[in-house]
Structure formats: C-alpha cells, structure tokens
Amino acid sequence: MRILYYYWDEFNGEDCMDAMKRLGHQVDVLKLKLESYDLTPQVDEKFRSLLTKEIDGKRYYDIVYSFDYYPCISDACSKYETPYVSWVFDCPHYTLDSHTITNPVNRVFVFDKERCNEMRDKGVNTVQYSPLGVNEKRLSEFCKKLDAETDGKIFYQHDVCFLGNLYDNEYNFYDQVQNLPPDLKEYIDGVIDNQEKIYGQDLFSDKKIITPVHIKKLREYIRFESSGNYDLDYDKIILDMLRTKVTVNERRHILEKMGERFDTVLYTMPGAKPIEGVSNLGIADYTTKMPLVFRRSKINLNITLRSIISGVPLRVMDILAAGGFLITTYQKEIEEYFEDGKELVISRTPEEMLELTAYYLEHEDERKEIAAAGQKKVYEEFAYTKLLPKILGDY
C-alpha cells in the first residue's frame, strides 16, 4: 500500500511510520503548514498534485493518513476521491464535530469507547474504535540496551514519578470564568470536589447532577465564537471544561500527598505551579528521556485526564511498553484490557493510590514481575504492527 502520511511533528509519528514500513507499506511524508481547518486554495493545490498522480493508469496513493483529524484533509480527500484514515489520540478532539466528519472517504478511529458510542449514536458511521499503540521494536531495543549498560540490574532514579500536564495554565478554562453567581459556583465546585473522589463514574454525564438549567446558566457566563463550520456541542465543551478542572485539582492533591510521604518527582512544563515536596524536572523527550524515566522509576503514576471517559490513555501504554511499573487511576477499559495486580495496579480512590504506593515501594520483586507482565501484554496486543492492519483497512 502507498500511504501519503501527513506529518505535523507529532511525538509518535516516527514510531507509527516505522511500523507501517515494517508491515511492507510505502510511506511518503507530507509536511504542510495548515493555516486553518478549511481547505484553502494553497492546500487544495498541494493535495491535487499528489492525489491525482497516477502510475499504470491507477492512482498512486492508496490512502492519506494522519494522527488526529483534519477537516481540510478530509475535504481534499473527498474532492480527489482518496480514502482518509485518521487515528485520534487527543481527547477531547473537537474537530471531530466538523461537518466534514461524515465525508464518505473518512475512516476515523478514536480510543475511547464511550466517545465513539456517542458519535455513533448521533449517526456518524465514519468513526470507529481502536485502542492506542506503541512501537514495540524501538522500545524493546531501548530496554535491552539500557539493561546491558547496567549489567541487567535496574538502576532506579526515582521512587515515585508522575509525567504529565498539570493543566494549571491556559487550559484551565473554568478558573478563567468571571462573575459566576455565588450559588451556582458553590454548586459546581461541590460537584467538582465529589468527582475528584469518584473513579469509574462520570458525574457530569448525569443530567440529574448537572442539569440543563445549570448548563444554561453557565452558558450565560461562558461565551463561544461560532465559525459555522462545526456542529459543536457547546454544552459538551462546558462539561469538558469542568472535567479538566477536576483533573487540575486531582493531580495536584494526589501529588501533594505523595510529596508528603515519598520521594516524588514530576516531569511537566517548567512554568507549572510548584508543589511542595515534589521536584519538577521539566519536560522529558518522548523517544529518549521518557522511556528512561519510566523504566528507572520504582513507581509511575497515571492520573487520567477526566475528559477521557472510559479509554486507556496513551501514557498507560507508554509506561508499560518501557517496562515501567504502573499504578493508575481506574478506567473501565484499563480493567477490560489489563489484569489488576498482574500487569499493572489499579487505584479506585485517591487514598488507595497512596496506600498502593507505600506497599509496592516495599515489594520490589512484585513490582518487577508486574512490570514485566505489563510490558509483555502491550507488546503482544498493542504494538502498532498489531493494530495498524485494522486501522489501515483493506484498500
């Protein structure tokens, strides 16, 4: 298969392209600055020149591929009758609400079953489900090299490690809302506080808790600009804003407790607000530093972004693929795919995450056994070479 790969310097692009090539596909890279999500004359001309190219009387490219969904690419593929395959790893990802999502050329995959079901229930049949993947070849070779450098002994750099965004920046939209009536803010803050303590149940989806009246009142203070090119559900966007605020609170509160009891480090943006007792070591490069951090931390934490309703975050796959030991907040699909206590460890409350951390810091042999089993599971079932045949389809 000849694949035209739209590469926007996404961190996992090289991994995916490598797997495509190992599967026997030809991959040609397209790097193109998209000024907007609309199909501009310049973008249209670029795709026209590529997608009308022929060899032996047939179209040269079988598909166009991208991580995440780009409406203008979909429109170009529709115009030049070329299948467009998109694998979405961001959540939320609002370009999925573009009117272009129903273009028949689309084959779009999302990693959250609940989100997928929402779209299918709205009649969008171009969206399907797939978990996310890893490059098992690169990571297995990385781990072997790292182990060889230490004669097979694991050299730990950190006791407890969290690598991720704290969202205490411009992405924390809820805290930017001004002049909310005190009674409304008190109620919403109460739901946010309660959600922080509950895993496996999304309170914001319950219309008895966040009622249409609450949403209507919030809409009076949260304004959106409509371009007309999207069928955006602004009520859903507001709910995702509240979910992000839960994540802001949850990650900070858990890390504060971790910092009080354990040697805890954080890899995140340098400008993040400090957390007492937790060292911020900055950003870790995805392909080199990140797997090293995961493998050389006694305990890696995953605190799932609350906008991911049921899916397995890519961070879970990344940690396990690097051979890291993982304690994660509960997600329905994590429990479906992985055996708790055998391949990773699932926490169902913030308090339990602390208790599990204390236990596993004292039980190294169990940690090693669980980490090895988790890595084996990811390599066998979530390698790009295992998932891409379904993603790419039979063209």
CORQUIFEN-V845448 format. One record per residue. N is the residue number from 1. RES is the residue in three letters. SS is DSSP state (a for helix, b for strand, c for the rest). Layout:
# CORQUIFEN-V845448
N,RES,SS
N,RES,SS
This chain:
# CORQUIFEN-V845448
1,MET,c
2,ARG,b
3,ILE,b
4,LEU,b
5,TYR,b
6,TYR,b
7,TYR,c
8,TRP,c
9,ASP,c
10,GLU,c
11,PHE,c
12,ASN,c
13,GLY,a
14,GLU,a
15,ASP,a
16,CYS,a
17,MET,a
18,ASP,a
19,ALA,a
20,MET,a
21,LYS,a
22,ARG,a
23,LEU,c
24,GLY,c
25,HIS,c
26,GLN,b
27,VAL,b
28,ASP,b
29,VAL,b
30,LEU,b
31,LYS,c
32,LEU,c
33,LYS,c
34,LEU,c
35,GLU,c
36,SER,c
37,TYR,c
38,ASP,c
39,LEU,c
40,THR,c
41,PRO,a
42,GLN,a
43,VAL,a
44,ASP,a
45,GLU,a
46,LYS,a
47,PHE,a
48,ARG,a
49,SER,a
50,LEU,a
51,LEU,a
52,THR,c
53,LYS,c
54,GLU,b
55,ILE,b
56,ASP,c
57,GLY,c
58,LYS,b
59,ARG,b
60,TYR,c
61,TYR,c
62,ASP,c
63,ILE,b
64,VAL,b
65,TYR,b
66,SER,b
67,PHE,b
68,ASP,c
69,TYR,c
70,TYR,c
71,PRO,a
72,CYS,a
73,ILE,a
74,SER,a
75,ASP,a
76,ALA,a
77,CYS,a
78,SER,a
79,LYS,a
80,TYR,c
81,GLU,c
82,THR,c
83,PRO,b
84,TYR,b
85,VAL,b
86,SER,b
87,TRP,b
88,VAL,b
89,PHE,c
90,ASP,c
91,CYS,c
92,PRO,c
93,HIS,c
94,TYR,a
95,THR,a
96,LEU,a
97,ASP,a
98,SER,b
99,HIS,a
100,THR,a
101,ILE,a
102,THR,a
103,ASN,c
104,PRO,c
105,VAL,c
106,ASN,b
107,ARG,b
108,VAL,b
109,PHE,b
110,VAL,b
111,PHE,c
112,ASP,c
113,LYS,a
114,GLU,a
115,ARG,a
116,CYS,a
117,ASN,a
118,GLU,a
119,MET,a
120,ARG,a
121,ASP,a
122,LYS,c
123,GLY,c
124,VAL,c
125,ASN,c
126,THR,c
127,VAL,b
128,GLN,b
129,TYR,b
130,SER,c
131,PRO,c
132,LEU,c
133,GLY,c
134,VAL,b
135,ASN,c
136,GLU,a
137,LYS,a
138,ARG,a
139,LEU,a
140,SER,a
141,GLU,a
142,PHE,a
143,CYS,a
144,LYS,a
145,LYS,a
146,LEU,a
147,ASP,a
148,ALA,a
149,GLU,a
150,THR,c
151,ASP,c
152,GLY,c
153,LYS,c
154,ILE,c
155,PHE,c
156,TYR,c
157,GLN,c
158,HIS,b
159,ASP,b
160,VAL,b
161,CYS,b
162,PHE,b
163,LEU,b
164,GLY,c
165,ASN,c
166,LEU,c
167,TYR,c
168,ASP,c
169,ASN,c
170,GLU,c
171,TYR,c
172,ASN,c
173,PHE,c
174,TYR,a
175,ASP,a
176,GLN,a
177,VAL,c
178,GLN,c
179,ASN,c
180,LEU,c
181,PRO,c
182,PRO,a
183,ASP,a
184,LEU,a
185,LYS,a
186,GLU,a
187,TYR,a
188,ILE,a
189,ASP,a
190,GLY,a
191,VAL,a
192,ILE,a
193,ASP,a
194,ASN,a
195,GLN,a
196,GLU,a
197,LYS,c
198,ILE,c
199,TYR,c
200,GLY,c
201,GLN,c
202,ASP,c
203,LEU,a
204,PHE,a
205,SER,a
206,ASP,c
207,LYS,c
208,LYS,c
209,ILE,c
210,ILE,c
211,THR,c
212,PRO,a
213,VAL,a
214,HIS,a
215,ILE,a
216,LYS,a
217,LYS,a
218,LEU,a
219,ARG,a
220,GLU,c
221,TYR,c
222,ILE,c
223,ARG,c
224,PHE,c
225,GLU,c
226,SER,c
227,SER,c
228,GLY,c
229,ASN,c
230,TYR,b
231,ASP,c
232,LEU,c
233,ASP,c
234,TYR,a
235,ASP,a
236,LYS,a
237,ILE,a
238,ILE,a
239,LEU,a
240,ASP,a
241,MET,a
242,LEU,a
243,ARG,a
244,THR,a
245,LYS,a
246,VAL,a
247,THR,a
248,VAL,a
249,ASN,a
250,GLU,a
251,ARG,a
252,ARG,a
253,HIS,a
254,ILE,a
255,LEU,a
256,GLU,a
257,LYS,a
258,MET,a
259,GLY,a
260,GLU,a
261,ARG,a
262,PHE,c
263,ASP,c
264,THR,b
265,VAL,b
266,LEU,b
267,TYR,b
268,THR,c
269,MET,c
270,PRO,c
271,GLY,c
272,ALA,c
273,LYS,c
274,PRO,c
275,ILE,b
276,GLU,c
277,GLY,c
278,VAL,b
279,SER,b
280,ASN,b
281,LEU,c
282,GLY,c
283,ILE,c
284,ALA,c
285,ASP,c
286,TYR,c
287,THR,c
288,THR,c
289,LYS,a
290,MET,a
291,PRO,a
292,LEU,a
293,VAL,a
294,PHE,a
295,ARG,a
296,ARG,c
297,SER,b
298,LYS,b
299,ILE,b
300,ASN,b
301,LEU,b
302,ASN,b
303,ILE,c
304,THR,c
305,LEU,c
306,ARG,c
307,SER,c
308,ILE,c
309,ILE,c
310,SER,c
311,GLY,c
312,VAL,c
313,PRO,c
314,LEU,a
315,ARG,a
316,VAL,a
317,MET,a
318,ASP,a
319,ILE,a
320,LEU,a
321,ALA,a
322,ALA,c
323,GLY,c
324,GLY,c
325,PHE,c
326,LEU,b
327,ILE,b
328,THR,b
329,THR,b
330,TYR,c
331,GLN,c
332,LYS,a
333,GLU,a
334,ILE,a
335,GLU,a
336,GLU,a
337,TYR,a
338,PHE,c
339,GLU,c
340,ASP,b
341,GLY,c
342,LYS,c
343,GLU,c
344,LEU,b
345,VAL,b
346,ILE,b
347,SER,b
348,ARG,c
349,THR,c
350,PRO,a
351,GLU,a
352,GLU,a
353,MET,a
354,LEU,a
355,GLU,a
356,LEU,a
357,THR,a
358,ALA,a
359,TYR,a
360,TYR,a
361,LEU,a
362,GLU,c
363,HIS,c
364,GLU,a
365,ASP,a
366,GLU,a
367,ARG,a
368,LYS,a
369,GLU,a
370,ILE,a
371,ALA,a
372,ALA,a
373,ALA,a
374,GLY,a
375,GLN,a
376,LYS,a
377,LYS,a
378,VAL,a
379,TYR,a
380,GLU,a
381,GLU,a
382,PHE,c
383,ALA,b
384,TYR,a
385,THR,a
386,LYS,a
387,LEU,a
388,LEU,a
389,PRO,a
390,LYS,a
391,ILE,a
392,LEU,a
393,GLY,c
394,ASP,c
395,TYR,c
